[in-house]
Structure formats: structure tokens, C-alpha cells
Amino acid sequence: MKIVFLDEYSLGDMDLTPIKELGEYVGYVRTSKEDVLEHSKGAEVIIANKTRLTAEILRALPDLRFIAIAATGMNNVDLDAAAELGIGVKNVAGYSTYSVAEATLTFALSLFKNSIYFDRYVQGGEYAAGEDIFHFGRPVRQLRGSKWGIIGLGAIGREVARLATAFGCEVAYTSTSGVARKEAYPHKSLDDLLGWADVVSIHCPLTPTTKGLIGEKELQKMKPTSIIINVARGGIIDEEALAKALNNKVIAGAGLDVFSREPLPSSPLYELSDKYSLIAAPHGAWAADAARRELIRCIAENIKEYIGNK
């Protein structure tokens, strides 16, 4: 059985042995759209993360019987075509819950403590050149006693709520599906949540409903001392509106792990008047070593399940 991994780079430098030992393995660091068909020829199993598998490509691969998605999102595979051709498709869910939740808390703590500013103050030599033991160049706040609003209370949102509660925050949430379930935390409308919260974190999927969910009007509803964090998907926050809000001090700060385009090209977010109002990361909240090991284990289990059902 030939197994082809089309974009190994997406898992970094992790050990792929649990997958490699399941068959005749061929791995490609990256696969351009022009090379997808060539790299996939003869494969019974394809593993892919960000590589697009269109209907045209699937129809040109008669040996393909199973696609193991190395992620949760399935939007890069034409699922209708796969079903029509009898190709099984399975993703991996839940592997990065703790990694993303911890990254969310890291953003909040770093912004509240102004950690990047103070680190650069010391390492840049200003502290050594000064006379004072203490430096109060930017405000330092504590999470305890803050109000934390969660947009999307799925597995990650619930873990963030648990961690925020442990830090002494009051937690509420809003549902982007419009369904308010019975939860351990109170539900608020989006408008009410934005006006209430000191921290807003986003954990919902990107859908036609949530695209542009947070724009200029929504940011205006937030407190000038509040921060917003997006570790879900780019496009949920209007980045131009966010840059404007940060420059005009409509809100105090933002933490972004995802962007409307990735990698992010030229953007007003690169030209903020206060560079410390934004902390950004290159879509890595999910990628703790433990989370990637779990992802690899689950991919292997999905392939084993396929083999067992043949």
C-alpha cells in the first residue's frame, strides 16, 4: 500500500515513524498545485494538510481510496467528489485543544503585563543605562477580577473558560451558531459580550456567518482598556478595522495567531502607531510538540482504521 504525504512541512520536524511503518511511504516537504497529480500517482492513501485536492485531481487518481487530513479543517478536499468516487476522508479533531487554549492565555497575559515592551526595555540596554530599580513605562494589569468573553464555546473555548476561571476571571460566552446551550457559563449576545468583556477571545470556525464578524462597529462597542484575541481563523476579524481601532485607542490591544492571508503580505497591522498594542504569531497556537505528536498518532490510527475496513 502506497502512502503519500504531500506537505510534511506542515508538521515541522516531528517523527513520522508511526505513519511510515504502515506501508510504502513517500513524503514531500511541499507540493505545489502543479505537482499534486504527479506526487499523488499510485497512492492508495494520501495525507494532506494545506494541499488542495480538487475534484479534477481526485478523478485522475484511480488508485486513491483514502485521504487522511493532517488537520481538523476539511475545506481543502472536494468532499462531494470524494464521496462520489468512493474515497474515504477523515480528519483529526481535538488534538490541539490544550495547545491553543494555552496560547490564548499567553496572549492575554503578555498583553496585560506588557511583557514584550519590558523585555525589550531590559535587553535593549535602557534598564542598564538608568538609575531606577523599577520602570513604569507601560501599564501592568492582572487577569484576576477581569471579565473574559468567549466567542464560540466548543472544546477550545471551554478549555479557555476553565483556565480563565482558574485565573480568577468572570467568564461569559456568545454562540455564533445562534444556539444558546446549557453551559456552565452565562450566554450573552455578541453586542452585550463585547461591551462587557475586558478580554475577548475567538474560538469559532470561519463560516459565511462569522466572516467579518468583528469589524469597526463591533470594535467600537468594546472598552478602551479591553483586548481581543483571535486563535481561530483569519477573516473573522476585519484587519483594517482592527488596525484603525488600535491606532485610535478604541481598544488597548490585540493578539493574533491567524490572518486573512497566510503568510500575511503588506497590512496596516505592520504599521501601527503603538507597536506594543499587537502581539502576533505565525499560525502556531496549535503546534505544541505534544499536540503534533497526538496529531501524528491520530493520523496513523485513521489509516489503520481504513486498512482494517478494506
C-alpha positions as CSV (number, residue, x, y, z in Angstrom):
1,M,0.0,0.0,0.0
2,K,1.5,3.3,-1.1
3,I,1.1,6.2,1.3
4,V,2.0,9.7,0.1
5,F,2.3,12.7,2.5
6,L,2.0,15.8,0.3
7,D,3.1,18.5,2.7
8,E,5.3,17.2,5.5
9,Y,6.4,20.8,6.3
10,S,3.1,21.4,8.0
11,L,4.1,19.1,10.9
12,G,7.6,20.6,11.3
13,D,10.4,18.3,12.4
14,M,8.3,15.7,14.1
15,D,9.0,11.9,13.9
16,L,6.6,10.4,11.3
17,T,7.6,6.8,12.1
18,P,4.1,5.8,13.3
19,I,2.8,6.7,9.8
20,K,5.8,5.5,7.8
21,E,5.6,1.9,9.2
22,L,2.1,1.4,7.8
23,G,3.0,1.0,4.2
24,E,5.2,2.1,1.3
25,Y,5.8,5.7,2.4
26,V,6.7,8.6,0.2
27,G,6.9,12.1,1.7
28,Y,7.2,15.5,0.1
29,V,8.1,18.6,2.1
30,R,5.8,20.7,-0.1
31,T,3.6,20.1,-3.1
32,S,2.8,22.9,-5.4
33,K,-0.6,22.9,-7.2
34,E,1.2,22.0,-10.4
35,D,2.8,18.9,-8.8
36,V,-0.2,17.5,-6.9
37,L,-1.1,15.0,-9.5
38,E,2.5,13.9,-10.2
39,H,3.2,13.4,-6.5
40,S,0.0,11.6,-5.8
41,K,0.2,9.0,-8.6
42,G,-0.2,5.4,-7.4
43,A,-1.1,6.4,-3.9
44,E,-3.8,4.4,-2.2
45,V,-3.6,6.7,0.8
46,I,-2.9,10.5,0.7
47,I,-2.0,12.5,3.7
48,A,-2.5,16.3,3.2
49,N,-2.9,19.4,5.4
50,K,-3.0,22.6,3.3
51,T,-2.6,21.0,-0.2
52,R,-5.8,21.3,-2.2
53,L,-7.3,18.1,-3.6
54,T,-9.9,19.2,-6.2
55,A,-12.5,17.1,-8.0
56,E,-10.3,17.1,-11.1
57,I,-7.3,15.8,-9.2
58,L,-9.3,13.1,-7.4
59,R,-10.8,11.8,-10.6
60,A,-7.3,11.5,-12.1
61,L,-6.2,9.2,-9.3
62,P,-7.8,5.7,-9.8
63,D,-5.7,4.1,-7.1
64,L,-6.7,6.6,-4.3
65,R,-9.0,5.1,-1.7
66,F,-8.4,7.2,1.4
67,I,-7.4,10.7,2.4
68,A,-6.1,11.3,5.9
69,I,-6.3,15.0,6.6
70,A,-3.5,16.2,8.9
71,A,-5.7,18.8,10.5
72,T,-9.2,19.5,11.7
73,G,-10.4,21.6,8.7
74,M,-11.6,19.7,5.6
75,N,-12.0,22.6,3.3
76,N,-9.0,21.7,1.1
77,V,-10.6,18.5,-0.1
78,D,-13.6,18.3,-2.5
79,L,-15.7,16.2,-0.2
80,D,-18.6,15.7,-2.8
81,A,-16.2,14.4,-5.4
82,A,-14.5,12.1,-2.8
83,A,-17.9,10.7,-1.8
84,E,-18.9,10.2,-5.5
85,L,-15.7,8.3,-6.2
86,G,-15.8,6.2,-3.0
87,I,-12.8,7.8,-1.5
88,G,-12.8,7.9,2.3
89,V,-11.9,11.1,4.0
90,K,-11.1,11.6,7.7
91,N,-9.7,14.5,9.7
92,V,-8.3,14.8,13.2
93,A,-10.2,16.8,15.8
94,G,-9.3,17.7,19.4
95,Y,-5.5,17.2,19.2
96,S,-4.6,20.8,19.7
97,T,-7.2,21.9,22.3
98,Y,-4.8,22.4,25.1
99,S,-2.1,24.0,22.9
100,V,-4.5,26.6,21.5
101,A,-6.0,27.3,24.9
102,E,-2.6,27.9,26.5
103,A,-1.6,30.1,23.6
104,T,-4.8,32.2,24.2
105,L,-3.8,32.7,27.8
106,T,-0.3,33.5,26.8
107,F,-1.6,36.3,24.5
108,A,-3.8,37.7,27.3
109,L,-1.0,37.6,29.9
110,S,1.6,39.1,27.6
111,L,-0.8,42.0,26.7
112,F,-1.9,42.6,30.3
113,K,1.7,42.5,31.5
114,N,3.2,44.3,28.5
115,S,5.8,41.6,28.5
116,I,7.3,42.4,25.1
117,Y,7.8,46.0,26.0
118,F,9.6,45.3,29.3
119,D,11.7,42.5,27.7
120,R,13.0,45.0,25.1
121,Y,13.5,47.7,27.7
122,V,15.9,45.4,29.6
123,Q,17.6,43.6,26.6
124,G,17.9,46.9,24.7
125,G,20.1,48.4,27.4
126,E,17.7,51.1,28.7
127,Y,17.4,49.4,32.1
128,A,21.2,49.1,32.5
129,A,21.6,52.8,31.5
130,G,19.0,54.0,34.0
131,E,19.2,54.8,37.7
132,D,15.9,53.3,38.9
133,I,15.3,49.8,40.0
134,F,11.7,50.0,38.7
135,H,10.3,51.2,35.4
136,F,6.7,52.1,34.9
137,G,6.8,52.9,31.1
138,R,3.6,50.9,30.4
139,P,0.7,49.7,32.5
140,V,0.8,46.3,34.1
141,R,-2.6,44.7,34.8
142,Q,-3.7,41.4,36.4
143,L,-6.2,39.0,35.0
144,R,-7.8,38.2,38.3
145,G,-11.1,40.1,38.5
146,S,-11.3,40.7,34.8
147,K,-14.3,39.8,32.6
148,W,-13.5,37.3,29.8
149,G,-15.8,36.9,26.9
150,I,-15.6,33.8,24.6
151,I,-16.9,33.8,21.1
152,G,-17.5,30.1,20.3
153,L,-17.7,27.7,23.3
154,G,-16.5,24.5,21.7
155,A,-13.8,22.3,23.0
156,I,-11.1,25.0,22.9
157,G,-13.5,27.7,24.1
158,R,-14.4,25.6,27.1
159,E,-10.8,24.9,28.0
160,V,-10.0,28.7,27.7
161,A,-13.0,29.3,30.0
162,R,-11.6,26.7,32.5
163,L,-8.2,28.4,32.5
164,A,-9.6,31.9,32.7
165,T,-11.8,30.9,35.7
166,A,-8.7,29.4,37.4
167,F,-7.0,32.8,37.0
168,G,-9.9,34.4,38.7
169,C,-11.8,35.8,35.7
170,E,-15.5,36.0,35.3
171,V,-16.5,34.2,32.1
172,A,-19.4,34.5,29.7
173,Y,-19.8,33.4,26.1
174,T,-21.7,34.0,22.9
175,S,-22.7,31.4,20.3
176,T,-22.0,32.1,16.7
177,S,-24.5,29.4,15.7
178,G,-27.3,31.2,17.4
179,V,-28.0,28.3,19.7
180,A,-27.5,29.0,23.4
181,R,-27.0,25.6,25.1
182,K,-27.0,24.9,28.8
183,E,-23.4,25.7,29.8
184,A,-21.5,26.4,33.0
185,Y,-21.1,30.0,31.9
186,P,-23.8,32.6,31.1
187,H,-24.6,33.4,27.5
188,K,-24.7,36.9,26.1
189,S,-25.5,38.4,22.7
190,L,-22.4,39.4,20.8
191,D,-23.0,43.1,21.3
192,D,-23.5,42.6,25.1
193,L,-20.4,40.4,25.3
194,L,-18.2,43.0,23.6
195,G,-19.3,45.8,25.8
196,W,-19.0,43.7,29.0
197,A,-15.6,42.0,28.5
198,D,-12.1,43.0,29.4
199,V,-10.8,40.1,27.3
200,V,-12.5,38.8,24.2
201,S,-11.1,35.6,22.6
202,I,-12.4,34.0,19.4
203,H,-12.7,30.2,19.0
204,C,-15.4,29.8,16.4
205,P,-15.0,28.4,12.8
206,L,-14.8,30.6,9.8
207,T,-18.1,30.4,8.0
208,P,-20.2,32.8,5.9
209,T,-21.8,33.9,9.1
210,T,-18.6,34.6,11.0
211,K,-16.5,36.1,8.2
212,G,-16.0,39.7,9.1
213,L,-17.8,39.1,12.4
214,I,-15.7,41.6,14.2
215,G,-15.5,44.9,12.3
216,E,-15.3,48.6,13.0
217,K,-18.9,48.7,14.5
218,E,-18.2,45.7,16.8
219,L,-14.8,47.1,18.0
220,Q,-16.4,50.4,18.8
221,K,-18.6,48.5,21.3
222,M,-15.5,47.3,23.3
223,K,-14.0,49.1,26.3
224,P,-10.9,51.2,25.6
225,T,-9.0,49.1,28.1
226,S,-10.0,45.8,26.6
227,I,-8.1,43.3,24.4
228,I,-9.2,40.9,21.6
229,I,-7.5,37.6,20.7
230,N,-8.0,35.5,17.6
231,V,-6.7,32.0,17.6
232,A,-9.5,30.6,15.4
233,R,-9.3,31.7,11.7
234,G,-8.2,34.7,9.8
235,G,-11.1,36.7,8.3
236,I,-13.2,36.6,11.4
237,I,-11.7,40.0,12.4
238,D,-11.5,42.8,9.8
239,E,-7.8,43.5,10.0
240,E,-8.1,47.0,8.6
241,A,-10.7,47.9,11.2
242,L,-8.6,46.3,13.9
243,A,-5.5,48.4,12.9
244,K,-7.7,51.5,12.9
245,A,-9.1,50.6,16.4
246,L,-5.6,50.1,17.8
247,N,-4.2,53.3,16.3
248,N,-7.2,55.3,17.6
249,K,-7.0,53.6,21.0
250,V,-10.6,52.3,20.7
251,I,-9.2,49.1,22.3
252,A,-6.0,48.6,24.2
253,G,-4.5,45.6,22.4
254,A,-4.9,42.5,20.3
255,G,-3.3,39.1,20.0
256,L,-3.4,37.4,16.6
257,D,-2.3,33.9,15.6
258,V,-4.3,33.8,12.3
259,F,-4.7,36.2,9.4
260,S,-6.9,36.8,6.4
261,R,-4.0,35.7,4.2
262,E,-1.2,33.4,5.4
263,P,1.6,34.3,5.2
264,L,0.4,37.9,5.7
265,P,1.5,40.3,3.0
266,S,1.5,44.1,3.4
267,S,-1.0,45.0,6.0
268,P,-1.9,48.1,8.2
269,L,-1.1,45.8,11.1
270,Y,2.6,46.2,10.3
271,E,2.3,50.0,10.6
272,L,0.7,50.5,14.0
273,S,1.5,53.7,15.8
274,D,1.9,51.7,19.0
275,K,3.8,48.5,18.0
276,Y,3.3,47.1,21.5
277,S,-0.5,47.1,21.2
278,L,-0.4,44.0,19.0
279,I,1.2,40.6,19.6
280,A,1.2,38.4,16.6
281,A,2.3,34.8,15.8
282,P,2.6,32.8,12.6
283,H,-0.4,30.5,13.0
284,G,1.3,28.4,15.6
285,A,-1.1,28.2,18.5
286,W,-2.0,24.6,17.7
287,A,1.6,23.4,17.2
288,A,2.9,22.4,20.7
289,D,5.1,19.4,20.4
290,A,2.6,17.3,22.4
291,A,-0.2,18.4,20.1
292,R,1.7,17.5,16.9
293,R,2.7,14.1,18.4
294,E,-1.0,13.5,19.1
295,L,-1.9,14.6,15.5
296,I,0.6,12.1,14.1
297,R,-0.8,9.3,16.3
298,C,-4.4,10.1,15.2
299,I,-3.4,10.2,11.5
300,A,-1.8,6.7,12.0
301,E,-5.0,5.5,13.7
302,N,-7.2,6.8,10.9
303,I,-5.1,5.0,8.3
304,K,-5.1,1.8,10.5
305,E,-8.9,2.0,10.6
306,Y,-9.1,2.3,6.8
307,I,-6.8,-0.7,6.5
308,G,-9.0,-2.7,8.9
309,N,-12.1,-1.9,6.9
310,K,-10.8,-2.8,3.5
